[in-house]
Amino acid sequence: MTQKNTLLIGVGGTGCEVVRELKKKLHVEWRARGAEDKQIPDMFEFKENLGEEYISRIATLSIDSHAADLAGQGKRSQWNSLGEDITLMGREQVLLKSAAVMNTAQNLDLHKGVKPWLRREDEKDFLRNITTGLEPDCGCNQLRRLGRLALASGDNVKSLKDGVANRLDRLADNGGEQTVDIHLAGSLATGTGGGTMLDILAQLQAYFANQPWKATIYVHAFVTAADVGDKNTGRFYINQYAALKEYNAFNRSIYKPWDIASSSIEKRLSIKPVEPGREDTSHYDLKQTYKSLFLVTDSTDRGTRASLSEQVDGTAELLFQLSVRQLGDLPNYIRQALSSEDNSETTDEGYTGVRSMKNGGYGVHRISIPETKIRQRLVSSLGLQFTLQLLYNNWVKSYLDDPLAFNSTSFVGDVVKNYELSKGDLWLDKAVGDTKYAEEANFPVYQQDWRNKLEEIERETKKADSYQEMQQWVTVFNREAESYWNEGFRILGDQGGVERYFSYHGSHVELDKRATRLKKHIEAMLLDGVEGGLEHYTTHNLPEIVDALIERVESDAAEFAKRSSGYEKMASAAQKKRAAIKDEIRKIGKIGYKLGGAAVRLFSQYQEESITYYSNRTYERASKYGADFCAVLLDNLRSLRKDVGQFKLNMLSLRDNLITDLNLENEKKLGIEDWVNWEEIDESIQQYFVTNKALLEVNSTSIWDKLKDIRGDRKAFDAYNRQMKIDEKTNVVRGGFPDTIRRESLQYSHTFHASVVENNPNFKPFFGRNIVKELYEQYGEVTPALENVIKGWIKESSPMVSFDASQPLPQVGLPGPRKRRMMLVPTCQDVPASFQNALKACIEGSVSNSEGKITVEPIPEERCSNEISALTVAFFFPMRQASVTSALKTHYDKAMLGHDGDFIAYQCHSESIRFPDLMLPTRAEEMELRLPSVLIAAAMGYLQLPDEADELIYFGTREDKFSPITNRITTDVKFTNKHLEAVSRIADVYDGVEVSTHLSVLYADYYEHFARDCGAKVEELFDKVDIKPEEIDAAEATLNDYSKWIFLLAKRNEEDERYGKFKEAIADAINRIIPELKEKL
């Protein structure tokens, strides 16, 4: 088993975008290989067995100082892949918390890893300026030094190492080898990416020096000189050049960063020399710097522009090709180009220069039969059919985007009883129903209730038939009727009575409870109808249905209010009739009771009028209750109307989204070219898929089963609405509801497609096509047209870096930039070998050797048959040969020469500005660069002055003052009396001050007359001689004296240009070179 581990670390906004695009590509491949897990993994694993098992594992880590950017806020739509929202787990991200920056800056003595590069007396105001107004976790404002300070503050370095350790543990949790390729990506223009990435790299190399992991680190540096408008806050371009200078110096072991994680001692991280001696067995904090630095720029070497999104996608595509398509098993000639392993000459001056040639660029172009896009197109079509069915349920060969005729008033009239929304339901005349209390189910309607009761009272009363008893019939009847009114009507619990009944139901609590129950009942019935696809229960009709219900309840409420007084009047009229009948009964004598039957007849009339009387009194109270209940119910129904309205809006927006997806122009994606006839695909979808109602119904049922799961037990439209959010900017519906439609349609599309293939012999399958077979079927042979297509593919893979032809070539045997190309082509058993051989020959003959020989790598058909990929690597060149470098240099020099150049340098450099320049220096630039080393050599006694005038001055060493000079370095300058005169003049003017004659020589002649190469040779001398600690201490003391004496040599003129240069060089010698010499001990 061979396992390849890859870790992408994205730093800053651009780096995190590379993480996003790589994760999307990995997610598509993961799903394409059949993964069905709901949880998208934090580490992707791909396996293939081609005689030997290959495993590739890929993890990512995102690092940023801006919390919102790290979470993808404002760009969540770009984190969507195959309808799924990709989110970073906590262990996949590190937030560089800037809250501790102020504490670090104000307590530098407690932060030994920060103090040396942040605390200089002449830079206090600079530090105060870059930290004032700093908001926690909101970025570093294109201030590289602030980015570095943010990384060094608080627990950020620990969080970084913990984050990397977690990712490595995840990669190796299957027991695989502890070997990993780490790709560090970010923009050099920003405060976070540009300011922290080099220190992250240094801290990781120091971490790996004490770990069992074998790590190879590559840097992907995004740089641009294009106009970025207001994105440039004043440091955008100079940041990049400053960073490139530091990376170059770091790779050449010239720049040794301070250990920002150290809290106990001030310590630079020692780096193994680029060309150590064979006997060198020293321990170093860093065994290496980085394998290669890849420039990712806005222009390609074919002269075209590359947008930032194309650059990001190109970097992600390279990592995808290396880790997935190649499974880490790269051909040697490409692997060595990417890692600079086969170039022993590592600088543009051969073996020992200052400008590294471990730089590169790349371009990738993938040509694909886009099975994922085809499936997404099919999924969008199936999802649209489901959405149209849900909206309109109008089938004519397919579900149409057109509603059927619908009369909401008639519909509501038919279903109102089922909804328990009739008049009888509203004022509780009808007490039975799902929304009412079970103990009231047997209550008859009001009038029938009174009729039954009063007829019963009448019967019981009439049983008393003596004359005396008959005279009491009305009294007894009234007593029993009033008793029923007060205590016996609709008993709940142990109490009853009309007033109690309506008082109980008419309380605010009961009104709210019942209205809520009824709203839920209506909503559940509506939702059952929608989910069951019942006639007229469409999303389009829902608002009309609820509006009709509201209108009906409003009408009933008005009727209740209007008729309440009418019932009162009718009760009063009935009462008057009862009184008249009672008077008539009173006038009847004994004979009338016994023989005439008048009493019985009048008593029956009295009972009938009593029914009218008590019923109308009840109706009066029920009307008031009904009006009150309707008022509360209407609030609930209006809330329901809002929910169904939102549901309809969501569905219409989702429909529009799906239509938009289908109507998008089928342009090639960034870095990926579609090789497919989209008209043919669309016609097949229309002919074989959206017209198959039986299979569409199966898909619909499956979707509803999953949708019901996400709403749970809540039969409420709000439960679905909560799973749908419309993006205000894009009008795209996001959430569990649309995701479920897409996910289930995606899953069912496999079965759907298989069924269509099985039952339709004329259907050309969408999936499993071989791109070589497609080329063969389209062209038949390798024609000039196909040759042009292939040349176009190769051109599209041009590296994302252009080169400046005016730059002198490096002084090496085979100067770069060199190019190597590879094209991955699948085999195909259905195509004649002659065509495949001709295709290979055509590819190999499409590029001249001067443009970088291209090699065709065959890919087994079973591994990946639907893609051809072209990869070009440009490598082995110094940064100065990249066009972007000289453009950035112009911005940089202009800023450094400005009136606030010192402050700009402080902001854009994380430490020193005196590292070797990236461009070939002029004599003046090289002399200025080497001056700090030359001053130290003079202070250490290595500048050898002759005893007599007019003799040559040398650098070198002596065993004592009587011995000859060894390690002699010529300066081309003769010792003259003027050097002595300058020293004598100062002694005469300033009371015997003895200025160093060596310093006088350098001040007078170094810039104009010293040999250009003497400074470089002096730096080599430091590595040759055995320097003692006391010599370094003595030299440091002498340099402090030099800083005073140069003022006198400048005749106390602070504006003297040479004085300024010597002052800076002495400071650099003390602050940078002396500490490095001490470390070498």
C-alpha positions, 0 to 999 in steps of 0.5 A, a space after each residue: 500500500 502506498 499512501 500520500 498525505 496532503 495538507 493545504 494551509 490557506 492563510 488570509 482571505 485568498 488562502 482561505 478561498 483556495 481551501 474553499 475551491 479545493 474542498 468543493 472539487 474534493 466534495 464533487 469527486 467524493 460524491 461522484 465516487 458514490 459517497 452518501 454520508 450526510 456529513 461532509 468529512 474534514 478529511 477526504 480519502 481516495 483509494 484505487 487499486 492498480 496492481 498496488 493499492 494507492 491511498 491519497 488523503 487530503 486535509 485543509 486548515 484555514 488561518 485568518 485574523 478576520 473572524 467573518 472572512 474565516 467563516 465565509 460570511 457574505 460569501 456563503 453562496 460560494 461555499 455551495 457544492 452540488 446543492 450542499 453547503 460546505 462548512 469548516 469544522 472547528 478543527 479545520 480553522 485557526 483564528 489569529 486573535 488580535 485582541 492580545 496585540 495591544 498587550 504584547 505591544 505594551 509589555 515587550 519585555 515579557 515577549 522575548 520573541 517579539 521585542 528584538 524586531 519591534 522595540 527600537 527607540 526610533 520606531 516607538 511612534 511607528 508601533 503606536 501608529 499601527 496598533 491604534 484603533 485596532 479592532 479585535 478579530 477584524 484583520 490586519 489592514 494590509 500591515 505586514 508587521 501588524 500581521 506578524 505581531 498578531 501571530 506572535 501575540 497571545 496563544 496564536 502560535 500554539 493554536 497554529 501548531 495545535 491546528 496543524 497537529 490535529 490535521 496531521 493526526 487526522 491524516 495518519 489515523 489509519 496507521 499510514 506513513 507520517 509523511 506529508 506534503 504541505 502547501 501554504 497558500 496566501 496573498 503577499 499583499 495583505 497583513 495576514 497572509 503577507 505578514 504571517 505566512 513566512 513566520 508560519 512556515 518558520 514555526 512549522 519547520 521548527 516544529 517538524 524538527 522535533 517530530 516524527 513527521 517528514 514534511 515537504 513544504 511548498 509556498 503558493 504566493 499570490 502576487 499582482 501588480 494589476 490595478 486593484 482600486 480601493 483594495 489598495 490601502 497604500 501598502 498593497 504593492 510594496 507589501 508584495 515586494 517586501 515579502 518576496 525579498 524576505 522569502 528569497 533571503 529566507 530560502 538562501 539562509 540569509 534571513 533567520 527569523 526571530 523565534 516569535 514563540 519564545 518567551 524566555 530568551 531572544 533567539 533567532 531560528 538557526 537554519 541549516 546553510 544552503 550549502 553546508 560543509 561535509 563535516 557540518 554536523 551542527 544542530 539547527 532549528 530549521 533543517 530546511 526552508 521550503 522546496 519551491 515558491 510558486 508565483 501565482 500572478 494575474 498574467 500568464 506566460 502566453 500573455 493573457 490575464 488571469 483573474 483572482 478567481 482563476 488564480 484561486 481555481 488554478 491553485 486548487 486544480 493543481 492540488 486536486 490533480 496532484 492528490 486525486 488524479 495522480 494520487 501523489 504518484 507523480 512522474 519524476 520529471 514533473 515531481 522534480 520540476 515542482 520541487 526543484 530537486 534536479 537543479 544543483 545550481 540554486 541561484 542565478 549566479 551558480 551555486 553561491 549567489 543571493 537570488 534563489 532559483 527555487 521558484 516556479 509557476 504552473 498552469 492546469 487545464 482540465 477537459 472533461 465530459 462533465 458528468 457532475 454538471 450533467 447530473 446536476 442538470 438532470 437533478 435541477 430538471 427533476 427538482 423543477 418538476 417536483 417544484 412545479 407539481 407542488 406549485 400547480 400540479 398541472 400535468 400535460 406531458 410534464 408538470 407545467 409552469 401554469 396554474 389551473 383554474 380555481 374558485 377559492 370561495 366554492 372550494 372553501 364552501 365545500 370544505 368548511 365543515 371539515 375545517 370546523 369553521 362553519 358558523 355552528 363551529 365558530 359560536 360552539 353551537 356544534 360542540 363536537 370536533 377535533 378542535 373542541 374538548 372531548 367531554 363536550 362531544 355529546 352536547 346537542 346544538 343550543 336550540 335542540 338542547 333547550 327543546 329537549 330539556 324544556 320538553 322533559 321539564 314539561 313532561 315531569 311537571 304534567 305528572 302532578 295532575 291535582 288541581 292544586 298542583 296544576 296551578 303550580 305548573 308554570 311556577 315549577 316549570 320556570 323554577 326548573 328552567 331557570 335552574 337549568 339556565 343557571 346550573 344545568 346547561 352544558 355541564 363542564 366538570 361539576 358546574 354548568 349554566 349558560 353564563 358559566 359556559 360562555 364565561 369559561 370559553 370566553 376567557 382570554 386564555 380559552 379564546 387563545 387556546 381554541 383559536 390556536 387549536 383551530 388554526 393548527 387543525 386548518 393548517 394540518 389539513 392544508 399541509 396534508 393536502 399539499 403533501 398528499 398532492 390532493 386536487 386543488 391543494 397546490 402551493 399556488 392556491 394556498 393563499 387564496 384558500 386562506 384568504 377565503 377562510 379569512 373572508 368567511 370568518 370576517 363575515 361571520 364575525 360581523 353577523 355575530 355582532 349584528 345579530 346579538 341585539 336581534 336575539 335579545 329582542 326576540 328573547 324579550 318578545 318571547 318573554 312577553 308572550 310567556 307573560 301573556 300565556 301565564 296570565 291566561 293560565 291564571 284565569 282558568 278555573 278548576 273546570 278549565 283545568 280538569 275538563 276543558 283542557 285549556 290549561 294543558 294547551 296553554 301550558 304547551 304554548 308556554 313551553 314552546 315560547 320558553 324554548 324560543 326565550 331561552 334559545 335566543 338568550 343563549 344565542 345572544 350570549 353565543 353571538 357575543 362569544 362568536 364575535 370575540 372568538 372570531 377576532 382572536 381566530 382572525 389573528 391566527 388565520 392572518 398569521 397562517 396567511 403570512 406563513 402560506 404566503 411565505 411558503 408560496 414565495 419560497 416555492 416561486 423563488 426556488 422555481 426561479 432558482 432551478 430555471 436559472 440553473 437550467 438556463 445558465 449558459 454552458 460556459 466552461 468553468 474556471 480551469 475546466 472545459 466541458 466536452 459535451 453537446 449540451 443541446 443533446 443533453 437537454 433534448 434527452 432530459 426533455 424526451 426521456 425524463 420529465 415526461 415519465 410521470 410514474 418515475 417522477 411520482 416515485 421521486 416526489 414520494 421519496 422527497 416528501 418522506 425526507 421533507 416530513 423528516 425535517 419538519 418533524 411532528 410539526 404540521 406547520 408551514 413555518 416548519 418548512 419556511 424555517 428550512 428556507 432562507 432567501 438570500 437578499 442579494 441573490 434571491 437564492 433559496 437556501 436551507 434544508 428544504 431545497 437541499 433535500 429536494 436536490 439531494 433526493 433528486 440526486 440520489 434518485 437520478 441514478 435509478 432514474 437514469 438506469 431505468 431510462 437506459 434499460 427501457 430506451 435502446 435509442 437513448 445515449 447514456 449520460 454517464 460512463 462516456 470515454 472522452 477519447 471515444 468521444 474524440 474518435 466519434 467526432 473526428 474519426 482520425 487526427 485531423 488538423 481541426 483536432 490538432 488545433 483543439 489539442 494546441 488550444 488545450 496546451 495553451 490553456 495550461 500555460 503557467 500563471 506567471 509571465 516573464 520579462 524577456 529584457 532581464 539578463 539570463 542567470 549565469 548558469 549552464 541551462 538558464 530558466 525559466 525551464 518548462 515541463 508539460 504533461 498531459 493525462 489521457 485515458 486509455 479506451 478499449 473501444 477505440 482503435 490503437 491506431 487512433 490512440 497512437 496518433 493522438 499521442 503523437 499529435 500531443 507530443 508534436 504540438 510543442 517544440 522543445 524550446 517551449 517545454 517538451 510535453 509527455 503523454 501519461 496514459 490513465 487506466 480507463 477504469 480510473 478516470 475515463 471522462 477527462 483529459 488534463 494538461 499541466 505545465 510547470 515553469 521552474 528554475 528561475 530567479 524572481 527577477 525574471 517574473 514580469 510582476 517583480 519589476 513592476 512591484 519593484 517600481 512601487 516599492 522604490 517610489 515608496 521607500 524614497 518618499 518623505 515617509 519612507 521609513 514608516 512605510 518600510 516599517 509597515 511593509 517589512 516584517 523585519 529588515 529591509 536590508 536583505 538582498 534585492 530581487 533585481 540585479 543590483 546596480 553598483 550603488 545598490 550592491 555596495 549599500 547592501 554589503 556595507 553592514 558586513 564591510 563595517 563589521 569586518 573593519 571593526 574586527 580588524 579585517 581591513 588591512 591598511 598598508 604602512 606607506 601611502 599609495 599602496 593597496 588596501 586589502 581585506 584579510 586576516 593576520 595572525 599578528 601585526 607582523 604576519 602577512 595577510 591571509 585570505 586576501 581580498 583586494 579593494 582596488 583602493 590605495 591608502 593616501 594621505 587624505 585618509 590620515 588628514 581627515 583623522 588629524 583634522 577631527 583630532 585638532 578640532 575636537 580636542 584629540 578625538 581619535 577617529 578610526 583610520 579604517 572608518 575614515 577610509 571607508 567613509 571616503 572611498 567605499 561607495 565610489 572606489 572599492 571593488 564591487 565584489 569585495 563586500 560579497 567576498 567579505 561575507 564569505 570570509 566570515 564563514 571561513 575564519 574562526 571567530 571568537 566571542 570576544 572578537 564579536 563583542 569588541 567589534 560591537 563596541 567599535 561599531 558603537 564608536 563608529 556611529 559617533 565618529 561618522 557624524 564627525 566625518 560628515 562634519 556634523 551635517 545630519 543632512 549629508 546623504 552618506 552620513 545617513 547611509 552609514 548610520 543605517 548600515 551600522 544599525 543593521 550591522 549591530 541589530 542583524 549581523 552581530 546577533 547572527 555571528 553570535 549564533 554561529 558560535 
